[in-house]
Amino acid sequence: MFDSVYSATVTPAQFFLMAGASLLTGVVYAWLMSFCIRSSKRFFLVTSMLPFIVAAVITFVNGNIGAGVAVGGAFGLIRFRSAPGSADEIAAILFAMGAGIAFGMGYLAYGVIILLFLAVVYLLLGKAPIFEHSSAAADQLLRITIPESLEYNGCFDEIFDHYLSRVEKTGAKTTGMGSMFRLSYKIQMKDPAEEKEFIDELRTKNGNLEIAILPFTEQVNQL
């Protein structure tokens, strides 16, 4: 059961057995991961087929160094033409590729176990109340647009001291053809219910220009 289904030469029957096992397991895996990842339908269609794609590549390379280098270069081109995804999406792809290697070497039982076991563990860990830091969850990104004539160093300190438990400046840039500045801060509110009052007081300082409070992530923090 745990031996490779491949012989010295891969027969069509062995290949189709591998294809059926990897595709069926991939669909079940994508369905399980859908409980953890909120992503598009196309992402899960690709994820369900990824174990078979990787397995087919491993099967055809079969120890050929030249073919392996060519495949690696092709995968590299695909990577650089792909937009970066979330941590959950990257993990889902890595799990599928890892199991695809097992399928490609003919170890179907190991491939099934790896893929479904990782999906179940990821699902359980995602639902478990662990590694949830309330302080990290409260981090927000504050963006304030100000006129270029306003000296922003220390301008908002009094308001920040009143409403924020923590503030960290993360950047500043010009906008509006250089007529305005956009300031970014990583903040934590003392009382989230006072968010409107906080924004209203900031508006009195920045001339009623744009102010935004967003969830703080590395992607959102791009100025």
PyMOL CGO cylinders between C-alpha atoms (Angstrom):
from pymol import cmd
from pymol.cgo import CYLINDER

trace = [
    CYLINDER, 0.00, 0.00, 0.00, 2.83, 2.39, 0.85, 0.3, 1, 1, 1, 1, 1, 1,
    CYLINDER, 2.83, 2.39, 0.85, 5.11, 1.19, -1.95, 0.3, 1, 1, 1, 1, 1, 1,
    CYLINDER, 5.11, 1.19, -1.95, 5.52, 3.16, -5.16, 0.3, 1, 1, 1, 1, 1, 1,
    CYLINDER, 5.52, 3.16, -5.16, 3.10, 2.19, -7.91, 0.3, 1, 1, 1, 1, 1, 1,
    CYLINDER, 3.10, 2.19, -7.91, 5.72, 2.96, -10.54, 0.3, 1, 1, 1, 1, 1, 1,
    CYLINDER, 5.72, 2.96, -10.54, 7.93, 0.34, -12.08, 0.3, 1, 1, 1, 1, 1, 1,
    CYLINDER, 7.93, 0.34, -12.08, 11.20, 0.97, -13.92, 0.3, 1, 1, 1, 1, 1, 1,
    CYLINDER, 11.20, 0.97, -13.92, 9.13, 2.29, -16.83, 0.3, 1, 1, 1, 1, 1, 1,
    CYLINDER, 9.13, 2.29, -16.83, 5.94, 4.17, -16.06, 0.3, 1, 1, 1, 1, 1, 1,
    CYLINDER, 5.94, 4.17, -16.06, 3.01, 2.52, -17.83, 0.3, 1, 1, 1, 1, 1, 1,
    CYLINDER, 3.01, 2.52, -17.83, -0.18, 4.35, -18.90, 0.3, 1, 1, 1, 1, 1, 1,
    CYLINDER, -0.18, 4.35, -18.90, -2.16, 2.42, -16.26, 0.3, 1, 1, 1, 1, 1, 1,
    CYLINDER, -2.16, 2.42, -16.26, 0.21, 3.55, -13.51, 0.3, 1, 1, 1, 1, 1, 1,
    CYLINDER, 0.21, 3.55, -13.51, 0.10, 7.14, -14.72, 0.3, 1, 1, 1, 1, 1, 1,
    CYLINDER, 0.10, 7.14, -14.72, -3.70, 7.26, -14.82, 0.3, 1, 1, 1, 1, 1, 1,
    CYLINDER, -3.70, 7.26, -14.82, -3.85, 5.68, -11.35, 0.3, 1, 1, 1, 1, 1, 1,
    CYLINDER, -3.85, 5.68, -11.35, -1.62, 8.47, -10.07, 0.3, 1, 1, 1, 1, 1, 1,
    CYLINDER, -1.62, 8.47, -10.07, -3.67, 11.09, -11.91, 0.3, 1, 1, 1, 1, 1, 1,
    CYLINDER, -3.67, 11.09, -11.91, -6.93, 9.86, -10.43, 0.3, 1, 1, 1, 1, 1, 1,
    CYLINDER, -6.93, 9.86, -10.43, -5.56, 9.69, -6.88, 0.3, 1, 1, 1, 1, 1, 1,
    CYLINDER, -5.56, 9.69, -6.88, -3.93, 13.14, -7.03, 0.3, 1, 1, 1, 1, 1, 1,
    CYLINDER, -3.93, 13.14, -7.03, -6.92, 14.88, -8.64, 0.3, 1, 1, 1, 1, 1, 1,
    CYLINDER, -6.92, 14.88, -8.64, -9.47, 13.33, -6.27, 0.3, 1, 1, 1, 1, 1, 1,
    CYLINDER, -9.47, 13.33, -6.27, -7.35, 14.11, -3.22, 0.3, 1, 1, 1, 1, 1, 1,
    CYLINDER, -7.35, 14.11, -3.22, -6.71, 17.61, -4.54, 0.3, 1, 1, 1, 1, 1, 1,
    CYLINDER, -6.71, 17.61, -4.54, -10.43, 18.34, -4.79, 0.3, 1, 1, 1, 1, 1, 1,
    CYLINDER, -10.43, 18.34, -4.79, -11.03, 17.11, -1.22, 0.3, 1, 1, 1, 1, 1, 1,
    CYLINDER, -11.03, 17.11, -1.22, -8.02, 19.12, -0.05, 0.3, 1, 1, 1, 1, 1, 1,
    CYLINDER, -8.02, 19.12, -0.05, -9.26, 22.32, -1.74, 0.3, 1, 1, 1, 1, 1, 1,
    CYLINDER, -9.26, 22.32, -1.74, -12.69, 21.81, -0.17, 0.3, 1, 1, 1, 1, 1, 1,
    CYLINDER, -12.69, 21.81, -0.17, -11.18, 21.43, 3.32, 0.3, 1, 1, 1, 1, 1, 1,
    CYLINDER, -11.18, 21.43, 3.32, -8.97, 24.48, 2.85, 0.3, 1, 1, 1, 1, 1, 1,
    CYLINDER, -8.97, 24.48, 2.85, -12.01, 26.53, 1.79, 0.3, 1, 1, 1, 1, 1, 1,
    CYLINDER, -12.01, 26.53, 1.79, -13.05, 26.54, 5.45, 0.3, 1, 1, 1, 1, 1, 1,
    CYLINDER, -13.05, 26.54, 5.45, -9.80, 28.35, 6.33, 0.3, 1, 1, 1, 1, 1, 1,
    CYLINDER, -9.80, 28.35, 6.33, -9.16, 30.61, 3.33, 0.3, 1, 1, 1, 1, 1, 1,
    CYLINDER, -9.16, 30.61, 3.33, -11.52, 33.17, 1.88, 0.3, 1, 1, 1, 1, 1, 1,
    CYLINDER, -11.52, 33.17, 1.88, -10.33, 33.27, -1.69, 0.3, 1, 1, 1, 1, 1, 1,
    CYLINDER, -10.33, 33.27, -1.69, -11.69, 33.12, -5.22, 0.3, 1, 1, 1, 1, 1, 1,
    CYLINDER, -11.69, 33.12, -5.22, -13.18, 30.05, -6.86, 0.3, 1, 1, 1, 1, 1, 1,
    CYLINDER, -13.18, 30.05, -6.86, -10.40, 30.07, -9.44, 0.3, 1, 1, 1, 1, 1, 1,
    CYLINDER, -10.40, 30.07, -9.44, -7.78, 29.83, -6.69, 0.3, 1, 1, 1, 1, 1, 1,
    CYLINDER, -7.78, 29.83, -6.69, -9.34, 26.64, -5.37, 0.3, 1, 1, 1, 1, 1, 1,
    CYLINDER, -9.34, 26.64, -5.37, -9.72, 25.20, -8.85, 0.3, 1, 1, 1, 1, 1, 1,
    CYLINDER, -9.72, 25.20, -8.85, -6.00, 25.68, -9.39, 0.3, 1, 1, 1, 1, 1, 1,
    CYLINDER, -6.00, 25.68, -9.39, -5.17, 24.36, -5.91, 0.3, 1, 1, 1, 1, 1, 1,
    CYLINDER, -5.17, 24.36, -5.91, -7.18, 21.20, -6.50, 0.3, 1, 1, 1, 1, 1, 1,
    CYLINDER, -7.18, 21.20, -6.50, -5.24, 20.51, -9.73, 0.3, 1, 1, 1, 1, 1, 1,
    CYLINDER, -5.24, 20.51, -9.73, -1.83, 21.53, -8.42, 0.3, 1, 1, 1, 1, 1, 1,
    CYLINDER, -1.83, 21.53, -8.42, -0.91, 18.13, -6.85, 0.3, 1, 1, 1, 1, 1, 1,
    CYLINDER, -0.91, 18.13, -6.85, -1.48, 16.43, -10.20, 0.3, 1, 1, 1, 1, 1, 1,
    CYLINDER, -1.48, 16.43, -10.20, 0.44, 19.11, -12.11, 0.3, 1, 1, 1, 1, 1, 1,
    CYLINDER, 0.44, 19.11, -12.11, 3.47, 18.77, -9.84, 0.3, 1, 1, 1, 1, 1, 1,
    CYLINDER, 3.47, 18.77, -9.84, 3.19, 14.97, -9.89, 0.3, 1, 1, 1, 1, 1, 1,
    CYLINDER, 3.19, 14.97, -9.89, 3.09, 14.90, -13.69, 0.3, 1, 1, 1, 1, 1, 1,
    CYLINDER, 3.09, 14.90, -13.69, 6.20, 17.09, -13.87, 0.3, 1, 1, 1, 1, 1, 1,
    CYLINDER, 6.20, 17.09, -13.87, 8.06, 14.86, -11.41, 0.3, 1, 1, 1, 1, 1, 1,
    CYLINDER, 8.06, 14.86, -11.41, 7.00, 11.78, -13.36, 0.3, 1, 1, 1, 1, 1, 1,
    CYLINDER, 7.00, 11.78, -13.36, 8.22, 13.12, -16.69, 0.3, 1, 1, 1, 1, 1, 1,
    CYLINDER, 8.22, 13.12, -16.69, 11.50, 14.52, -15.34, 0.3, 1, 1, 1, 1, 1, 1,
    CYLINDER, 11.50, 14.52, -15.34, 12.28, 11.14, -13.73, 0.3, 1, 1, 1, 1, 1, 1,
    CYLINDER, 12.28, 11.14, -13.73, 15.95, 11.81, -12.95, 0.3, 1, 1, 1, 1, 1, 1,
    CYLINDER, 15.95, 11.81, -12.95, 16.70, 13.82, -16.10, 0.3, 1, 1, 1, 1, 1, 1,
    CYLINDER, 16.70, 13.82, -16.10, 18.85, 16.72, -14.84, 0.3, 1, 1, 1, 1, 1, 1,
    CYLINDER, 18.85, 16.72, -14.84, 18.43, 18.79, -18.00, 0.3, 1, 1, 1, 1, 1, 1,
    CYLINDER, 18.43, 18.79, -18.00, 14.66, 18.49, -17.91, 0.3, 1, 1, 1, 1, 1, 1,
    CYLINDER, 14.66, 18.49, -17.91, 14.66, 19.33, -14.20, 0.3, 1, 1, 1, 1, 1, 1,
    CYLINDER, 14.66, 19.33, -14.20, 16.62, 22.55, -14.80, 0.3, 1, 1, 1, 1, 1, 1,
    CYLINDER, 16.62, 22.55, -14.80, 14.26, 23.53, -17.64, 0.3, 1, 1, 1, 1, 1, 1,
    CYLINDER, 14.26, 23.53, -17.64, 11.19, 22.91, -15.49, 0.3, 1, 1, 1, 1, 1, 1,
    CYLINDER, 11.19, 22.91, -15.49, 12.73, 24.90, -12.63, 0.3, 1, 1, 1, 1, 1, 1,
    CYLINDER, 12.73, 24.90, -12.63, 13.31, 27.85, -14.96, 0.3, 1, 1, 1, 1, 1, 1,
    CYLINDER, 13.31, 27.85, -14.96, 9.73, 27.68, -16.23, 0.3, 1, 1, 1, 1, 1, 1,
    CYLINDER, 9.73, 27.68, -16.23, 8.37, 27.66, -12.69, 0.3, 1, 1, 1, 1, 1, 1,
    CYLINDER, 8.37, 27.66, -12.69, 10.58, 30.66, -11.90, 0.3, 1, 1, 1, 1, 1, 1,
    CYLINDER, 10.58, 30.66, -11.90, 9.06, 32.64, -14.77, 0.3, 1, 1, 1, 1, 1, 1,
    CYLINDER, 9.06, 32.64, -14.77, 5.57, 31.77, -13.59, 0.3, 1, 1, 1, 1, 1, 1,
    CYLINDER, 5.57, 31.77, -13.59, 6.46, 32.92, -10.07, 0.3, 1, 1, 1, 1, 1, 1,
    CYLINDER, 6.46, 32.92, -10.07, 7.68, 36.34, -11.18, 0.3, 1, 1, 1, 1, 1, 1,
    CYLINDER, 7.68, 36.34, -11.18, 4.54, 36.91, -13.26, 0.3, 1, 1, 1, 1, 1, 1,
    CYLINDER, 4.54, 36.91, -13.26, 2.28, 36.07, -10.31, 0.3, 1, 1, 1, 1, 1, 1,
    CYLINDER, 2.28, 36.07, -10.31, 0.95, 38.55, -7.77, 0.3, 1, 1, 1, 1, 1, 1,
    CYLINDER, 0.95, 38.55, -7.77, 1.91, 37.77, -4.16, 0.3, 1, 1, 1, 1, 1, 1,
    CYLINDER, 1.91, 37.77, -4.16, -0.89, 36.17, -2.17, 0.3, 1, 1, 1, 1, 1, 1,
    CYLINDER, -0.89, 36.17, -2.17, -1.78, 36.01, 1.48, 0.3, 1, 1, 1, 1, 1, 1,
    CYLINDER, -1.78, 36.01, 1.48, 0.04, 33.73, 3.93, 0.3, 1, 1, 1, 1, 1, 1,
    CYLINDER, 0.04, 33.73, 3.93, -2.90, 31.29, 3.82, 0.3, 1, 1, 1, 1, 1, 1,
    CYLINDER, -2.90, 31.29, 3.82, -2.80, 31.07, 0.02, 0.3, 1, 1, 1, 1, 1, 1,
    CYLINDER, -2.80, 31.07, 0.02, 0.97, 30.55, -0.04, 0.3, 1, 1, 1, 1, 1, 1,
    CYLINDER, 0.97, 30.55, -0.04, 0.66, 27.79, 2.58, 0.3, 1, 1, 1, 1, 1, 1,
    CYLINDER, 0.66, 27.79, 2.58, -2.09, 26.08, 0.57, 0.3, 1, 1, 1, 1, 1, 1,
    CYLINDER, -2.09, 26.08, 0.57, 0.10, 26.08, -2.54, 0.3, 1, 1, 1, 1, 1, 1,
    CYLINDER, 0.10, 26.08, -2.54, 3.14, 24.74, -0.66, 0.3, 1, 1, 1, 1, 1, 1,
    CYLINDER, 3.14, 24.74, -0.66, 1.09, 21.90, 0.85, 0.3, 1, 1, 1, 1, 1, 1,
    CYLINDER, 1.09, 21.90, 0.85, -0.26, 20.94, -2.58, 0.3, 1, 1, 1, 1, 1, 1,
    CYLINDER, -0.26, 20.94, -2.58, 3.21, 21.02, -4.15, 0.3, 1, 1, 1, 1, 1, 1,
    CYLINDER, 3.21, 21.02, -4.15, 4.71, 18.92, -1.34, 0.3, 1, 1, 1, 1, 1, 1,
    CYLINDER, 4.71, 18.92, -1.34, 2.07, 16.23, -1.79, 0.3, 1, 1, 1, 1, 1, 1,
    CYLINDER, 2.07, 16.23, -1.79, 2.47, 16.43, -5.56, 0.3, 1, 1, 1, 1, 1, 1,
    CYLINDER, 2.47, 16.43, -5.56, 6.10, 15.33, -5.21, 0.3, 1, 1, 1, 1, 1, 1,
    CYLINDER, 6.10, 15.33, -5.21, 4.97, 12.21, -3.34, 0.3, 1, 1, 1, 1, 1, 1,
    CYLINDER, 4.97, 12.21, -3.34, 2.36, 11.48, -6.02, 0.3, 1, 1, 1, 1, 1, 1,
    CYLINDER, 2.36, 11.48, -6.02, 4.94, 12.06, -8.76, 0.3, 1, 1, 1, 1, 1, 1,
    CYLINDER, 4.94, 12.06, -8.76, 7.24, 9.43, -7.24, 0.3, 1, 1, 1, 1, 1, 1,
    CYLINDER, 7.24, 9.43, -7.24, 4.37, 6.94, -7.18, 0.3, 1, 1, 1, 1, 1, 1,
    CYLINDER, 4.37, 6.94, -7.18, 3.75, 6.99, -3.42, 0.3, 1, 1, 1, 1, 1, 1,
    CYLINDER, 3.75, 6.99, -3.42, 0.01, 7.54, -3.65, 0.3, 1, 1, 1, 1, 1, 1,
    CYLINDER, 0.01, 7.54, -3.65, -0.83, 6.62, -0.05, 0.3, 1, 1, 1, 1, 1, 1,
    CYLINDER, -0.83, 6.62, -0.05, 1.79, 9.02, 1.29, 0.3, 1, 1, 1, 1, 1, 1,
    CYLINDER, 1.79, 9.02, 1.29, 0.51, 11.78, -0.99, 0.3, 1, 1, 1, 1, 1, 1,
    CYLINDER, 0.51, 11.78, -0.99, -3.06, 11.32, 0.22, 0.3, 1, 1, 1, 1, 1, 1,
    CYLINDER, -3.06, 11.32, 0.22, -1.99, 11.25, 3.87, 0.3, 1, 1, 1, 1, 1, 1,
    CYLINDER, -1.99, 11.25, 3.87, 0.24, 14.32, 3.54, 0.3, 1, 1, 1, 1, 1, 1,
    CYLINDER, 0.24, 14.32, 3.54, -2.36, 16.42, 1.75, 0.3, 1, 1, 1, 1, 1, 1,
    CYLINDER, -2.36, 16.42, 1.75, -5.40, 15.57, 3.85, 0.3, 1, 1, 1, 1, 1, 1,
    CYLINDER, -5.40, 15.57, 3.85, -3.47, 15.50, 7.13, 0.3, 1, 1, 1, 1, 1, 1,
    CYLINDER, -3.47, 15.50, 7.13, -2.05, 18.99, 6.54, 0.3, 1, 1, 1, 1, 1, 1,
    CYLINDER, -2.05, 18.99, 6.54, -5.48, 20.31, 5.53, 0.3, 1, 1, 1, 1, 1, 1,
    CYLINDER, -5.48, 20.31, 5.53, -7.11, 18.95, 8.70, 0.3, 1, 1, 1, 1, 1, 1,
    CYLINDER, -7.11, 18.95, 8.70, -4.28, 20.23, 10.95, 0.3, 1, 1, 1, 1, 1, 1,
    CYLINDER, -4.28, 20.23, 10.95, -4.42, 23.66, 9.30, 0.3, 1, 1, 1, 1, 1, 1,
    CYLINDER, -4.42, 23.66, 9.30, -8.20, 23.75, 9.74, 0.3, 1, 1, 1, 1, 1, 1,
    CYLINDER, -8.20, 23.75, 9.74, -8.02, 22.80, 13.42, 0.3, 1, 1, 1, 1, 1, 1,
    CYLINDER, -8.02, 22.80, 13.42, -5.21, 25.24, 14.20, 0.3, 1, 1, 1, 1, 1, 1,
    CYLINDER, -5.21, 25.24, 14.20, -7.08, 28.00, 12.39, 0.3, 1, 1, 1, 1, 1, 1,
    CYLINDER, -7.08, 28.00, 12.39, -10.18, 27.43, 14.52, 0.3, 1, 1, 1, 1, 1, 1,
    CYLINDER, -10.18, 27.43, 14.52, -8.29, 27.00, 17.80, 0.3, 1, 1, 1, 1, 1, 1,
    CYLINDER, -8.29, 27.00, 17.80, -8.05, 30.11, 20.05, 0.3, 1, 1, 1, 1, 1, 1,
    CYLINDER, -8.05, 30.11, 20.05, -4.25, 30.15, 20.09, 0.3, 1, 1, 1, 1, 1, 1,
    CYLINDER, -4.25, 30.15, 20.09, -1.69, 32.73, 19.04, 0.3, 1, 1, 1, 1, 1, 1,
    CYLINDER, -1.69, 32.73, 19.04, -4.36, 35.43, 19.13, 0.3, 1, 1, 1, 1, 1, 1,
    CYLINDER, -4.36, 35.43, 19.13, -2.81, 38.54, 20.66, 0.3, 1, 1, 1, 1, 1, 1,
    CYLINDER, -2.81, 38.54, 20.66, -5.35, 41.21, 21.42, 0.3, 1, 1, 1, 1, 1, 1,
    CYLINDER, -5.35, 41.21, 21.42, -2.75, 43.94, 21.07, 0.3, 1, 1, 1, 1, 1, 1,
    CYLINDER, -2.75, 43.94, 21.07, -1.79, 42.79, 17.59, 0.3, 1, 1, 1, 1, 1, 1,
    CYLINDER, -1.79, 42.79, 17.59, -5.44, 42.59, 16.53, 0.3, 1, 1, 1, 1, 1, 1,
    CYLINDER, -5.44, 42.59, 16.53, -5.97, 46.21, 17.61, 0.3, 1, 1, 1, 1, 1, 1,
    CYLINDER, -5.97, 46.21, 17.61, -3.25, 47.61, 15.34, 0.3, 1, 1, 1, 1, 1, 1,
    CYLINDER, -3.25, 47.61, 15.34, -4.59, 50.06, 12.78, 0.3, 1, 1, 1, 1, 1, 1,
    CYLINDER, -4.59, 50.06, 12.78, -3.14, 52.23, 10.05, 0.3, 1, 1, 1, 1, 1, 1,
    CYLINDER, -3.14, 52.23, 10.05, -3.87, 55.95, 10.27, 0.3, 1, 1, 1, 1, 1, 1,
    CYLINDER, -3.87, 55.95, 10.27, -3.39, 58.07, 7.16, 0.3, 1, 1, 1, 1, 1, 1,
    CYLINDER, -3.39, 58.07, 7.16, -3.64, 61.86, 7.40, 0.3, 1, 1, 1, 1, 1, 1,
    CYLINDER, -3.64, 61.86, 7.40, -3.47, 64.22, 4.44, 0.3, 1, 1, 1, 1, 1, 1,
    CYLINDER, -3.47, 64.22, 4.44, -2.21, 67.71, 5.33, 0.3, 1, 1, 1, 1, 1, 1,
    CYLINDER, -2.21, 67.71, 5.33, -1.41, 70.88, 3.36, 0.3, 1, 1, 1, 1, 1, 1,
    CYLINDER, -1.41, 70.88, 3.36, 2.27, 71.44, 2.62, 0.3, 1, 1, 1, 1, 1, 1,
    CYLINDER, 2.27, 71.44, 2.62, 2.26, 74.61, 4.71, 0.3, 1, 1, 1, 1, 1, 1,
    CYLINDER, 2.26, 74.61, 4.71, 1.49, 72.68, 7.93, 0.3, 1, 1, 1, 1, 1, 1,
    CYLINDER, 1.49, 72.68, 7.93, 4.49, 71.70, 10.10, 0.3, 1, 1, 1, 1, 1, 1,
    CYLINDER, 4.49, 71.70, 10.10, 3.46, 68.16, 11.00, 0.3, 1, 1, 1, 1, 1, 1,
    CYLINDER, 3.46, 68.16, 11.00, 6.20, 67.31, 13.51, 0.3, 1, 1, 1, 1, 1, 1,
    CYLINDER, 6.20, 67.31, 13.51, 4.45, 67.43, 16.88, 0.3, 1, 1, 1, 1, 1, 1,
    CYLINDER, 4.45, 67.43, 16.88, 1.28, 68.89, 15.37, 0.3, 1, 1, 1, 1, 1, 1,
    CYLINDER, 1.28, 68.89, 15.37, -0.94, 65.96, 16.41, 0.3, 1, 1, 1, 1, 1, 1,
    CYLINDER, -0.94, 65.96, 16.41, 0.84, 64.91, 19.62, 0.3, 1, 1, 1, 1, 1, 1,
    CYLINDER, 0.84, 64.91, 19.62, -1.81, 66.28, 21.98, 0.3, 1, 1, 1, 1, 1, 1,
    CYLINDER, -1.81, 66.28, 21.98, -4.61, 64.47, 20.13, 0.3, 1, 1, 1, 1, 1, 1,
    CYLINDER, -4.61, 64.47, 20.13, -2.58, 61.27, 19.94, 0.3, 1, 1, 1, 1, 1, 1,
    CYLINDER, -2.58, 61.27, 19.94, -1.87, 61.34, 23.68, 0.3, 1, 1, 1, 1, 1, 1,
    CYLINDER, -1.87, 61.34, 23.68, -5.57, 61.67, 24.43, 0.3, 1, 1, 1, 1, 1, 1,
    CYLINDER, -5.57, 61.67, 24.43, -6.97, 58.96, 22.14, 0.3, 1, 1, 1, 1, 1, 1,
    CYLINDER, -6.97, 58.96, 22.14, -4.13, 56.52, 21.43, 0.3, 1, 1, 1, 1, 1, 1,
    CYLINDER, -4.13, 56.52, 21.43, -2.39, 53.98, 23.63, 0.3, 1, 1, 1, 1, 1, 1,
    CYLINDER, -2.39, 53.98, 23.63, 0.40, 53.57, 21.08, 0.3, 1, 1, 1, 1, 1, 1,
    CYLINDER, 0.40, 53.57, 21.08, 1.46, 55.43, 17.95, 0.3, 1, 1, 1, 1, 1, 1,
    CYLINDER, 1.46, 55.43, 17.95, 4.35, 54.83, 15.58, 0.3, 1, 1, 1, 1, 1, 1,
    CYLINDER, 4.35, 54.83, 15.58, 5.06, 56.92, 12.51, 0.3, 1, 1, 1, 1, 1, 1,
    CYLINDER, 5.06, 56.92, 12.51, 5.58, 54.65, 9.49, 0.3, 1, 1, 1, 1, 1, 1,
    CYLINDER, 5.58, 54.65, 9.49, 6.06, 57.12, 6.66, 0.3, 1, 1, 1, 1, 1, 1,
    CYLINDER, 6.06, 57.12, 6.66, 5.41, 60.42, 4.93, 0.3, 1, 1, 1, 1, 1, 1,
    CYLINDER, 5.41, 60.42, 4.93, 5.06, 61.29, 1.25, 0.3, 1, 1, 1, 1, 1, 1,
    CYLINDER, 5.06, 61.29, 1.25, 3.97, 64.15, -0.96, 0.3, 1, 1, 1, 1, 1, 1,
    CYLINDER, 3.97, 64.15, -0.96, 0.72, 63.93, -2.90, 0.3, 1, 1, 1, 1, 1, 1,
    CYLINDER, 0.72, 63.93, -2.90, -1.48, 66.17, -5.03, 0.3, 1, 1, 1, 1, 1, 1,
    CYLINDER, -1.48, 66.17, -5.03, 1.41, 67.31, -7.26, 0.3, 1, 1, 1, 1, 1, 1,
    CYLINDER, 1.41, 67.31, -7.26, 3.43, 68.21, -4.17, 0.3, 1, 1, 1, 1, 1, 1,
    CYLINDER, 3.43, 68.21, -4.17, 0.76, 70.49, -2.69, 0.3, 1, 1, 1, 1, 1, 1,
    CYLINDER, 0.76, 70.49, -2.69, 0.00, 68.12, 0.21, 0.3, 1, 1, 1, 1, 1, 1,
    CYLINDER, 0.00, 68.12, 0.21, 1.64, 65.54, 2.46, 0.3, 1, 1, 1, 1, 1, 1,
    CYLINDER, 1.64, 65.54, 2.46, 0.27, 62.12, 3.41, 0.3, 1, 1, 1, 1, 1, 1,
    CYLINDER, 0.27, 62.12, 3.41, 1.38, 60.86, 6.84, 0.3, 1, 1, 1, 1, 1, 1,
    CYLINDER, 1.38, 60.86, 6.84, 1.07, 57.24, 7.94, 0.3, 1, 1, 1, 1, 1, 1,
    CYLINDER, 1.07, 57.24, 7.94, 0.99, 55.97, 11.53, 0.3, 1, 1, 1, 1, 1, 1,
    CYLINDER, 0.99, 55.97, 11.53, 0.62, 52.56, 13.14, 0.3, 1, 1, 1, 1, 1, 1,
    CYLINDER, 0.62, 52.56, 13.14, -1.79, 53.14, 16.03, 0.3, 1, 1, 1, 1, 1, 1,
    CYLINDER, -1.79, 53.14, 16.03, -3.80, 51.52, 18.80, 0.3, 1, 1, 1, 1, 1, 1,
    CYLINDER, -3.80, 51.52, 18.80, -6.92, 53.22, 20.08, 0.3, 1, 1, 1, 1, 1, 1,
    CYLINDER, -6.92, 53.22, 20.08, -7.51, 53.47, 23.83, 0.3, 1, 1, 1, 1, 1, 1,
    CYLINDER, -7.51, 53.47, 23.83, -11.24, 53.18, 23.20, 0.3, 1, 1, 1, 1, 1, 1,
    CYLINDER, -11.24, 53.18, 23.20, -12.39, 52.11, 19.70, 0.3, 1, 1, 1, 1, 1, 1,
    CYLINDER, -12.39, 52.11, 19.70, -15.77, 53.72, 20.39, 0.3, 1, 1, 1, 1, 1, 1,
    CYLINDER, -15.77, 53.72, 20.39, -14.08, 57.15, 20.28, 0.3, 1, 1, 1, 1, 1, 1,
    CYLINDER, -14.08, 57.15, 20.28, -12.91, 56.76, 16.69, 0.3, 1, 1, 1, 1, 1, 1,
    CYLINDER, -12.91, 56.76, 16.69, -15.28, 59.42, 15.30, 0.3, 1, 1, 1, 1, 1, 1,
    CYLINDER, -15.28, 59.42, 15.30, -14.27, 61.96, 17.95, 0.3, 1, 1, 1, 1, 1, 1,
    CYLINDER, -14.27, 61.96, 17.95, -10.64, 61.18, 17.19, 0.3, 1, 1, 1, 1, 1, 1,
    CYLINDER, -10.64, 61.18, 17.19, -11.12, 61.82, 13.47, 0.3, 1, 1, 1, 1, 1, 1,
    CYLINDER, -11.12, 61.82, 13.47, -13.10, 65.00, 14.13, 0.3, 1, 1, 1, 1, 1, 1,
    CYLINDER, -13.10, 65.00, 14.13, -10.28, 66.48, 16.20, 0.3, 1, 1, 1, 1, 1, 1,
    CYLINDER, -10.28, 66.48, 16.20, -7.72, 65.54, 13.54, 0.3, 1, 1, 1, 1, 1, 1,
    CYLINDER, -7.72, 65.54, 13.54, -9.84, 67.34, 10.93, 0.3, 1, 1, 1, 1, 1, 1,
    CYLINDER, -9.84, 67.34, 10.93, -9.52, 70.58, 12.85, 0.3, 1, 1, 1, 1, 1, 1,
    CYLINDER, -9.52, 70.58, 12.85, -5.75, 70.32, 12.45, 0.3, 1, 1, 1, 1, 1, 1,
    CYLINDER, -5.75, 70.32, 12.45, -5.43, 69.17, 8.84, 0.3, 1, 1, 1, 1, 1, 1,
    CYLINDER, -5.43, 69.17, 8.84, -7.88, 71.59, 7.25, 0.3, 1, 1, 1, 1, 1, 1,
    CYLINDER, -7.88, 71.59, 7.25, -10.63, 68.95, 6.80, 0.3, 1, 1, 1, 1, 1, 1,
    CYLINDER, -10.63, 68.95, 6.80, -8.56, 66.98, 4.26, 0.3, 1, 1, 1, 1, 1, 1,
    CYLINDER, -8.56, 66.98, 4.26, -8.73, 63.21, 3.87, 0.3, 1, 1, 1, 1, 1, 1,
    CYLINDER, -8.73, 63.21, 3.87, -8.22, 60.99, 6.94, 0.3, 1, 1, 1, 1, 1, 1,
    CYLINDER, -8.22, 60.99, 6.94, -8.35, 57.19, 6.85, 0.3, 1, 1, 1, 1, 1, 1,
    CYLINDER, -8.35, 57.19, 6.85, -8.17, 54.52, 9.56, 0.3, 1, 1, 1, 1, 1, 1,
    CYLINDER, -8.17, 54.52, 9.56, -7.58, 51.03, 8.14, 0.3, 1, 1, 1, 1, 1, 1,
    CYLINDER, -7.58, 51.03, 8.14, -6.64, 47.58, 9.45, 0.3, 1, 1, 1, 1, 1, 1,
    CYLINDER, -6.64, 47.58, 9.45, -2.86, 47.46, 9.74, 0.3, 1, 1, 1, 1, 1, 1,
    CYLINDER, -2.86, 47.46, 9.74, -1.22, 44.90, 7.44, 0.3, 1, 1, 1, 1, 1, 1,
    CYLINDER, -1.22, 44.90, 7.44, 2.06, 44.88, 5.57, 0.3, 1, 1, 1, 1, 1, 1,
    CYLINDER, 2.06, 44.88, 5.57, 0.20, 45.24, 2.25, 0.3, 1, 1, 1, 1, 1, 1,
    CYLINDER, 0.20, 45.24, 2.25, -2.04, 48.08, 3.45, 0.3, 1, 1, 1, 1, 1, 1,
    CYLINDER, -2.04, 48.08, 3.45, 1.00, 49.88, 4.84, 0.3, 1, 1, 1, 1, 1, 1,
    CYLINDER, 1.00, 49.88, 4.84, 2.27, 50.66, 1.33, 0.3, 1, 1, 1, 1, 1, 1,
    CYLINDER, 2.27, 50.66, 1.33, 2.21, 54.46, 1.05, 0.3, 1, 1, 1, 1, 1, 1,
]
cmd.load_cgo(trace, "trace")
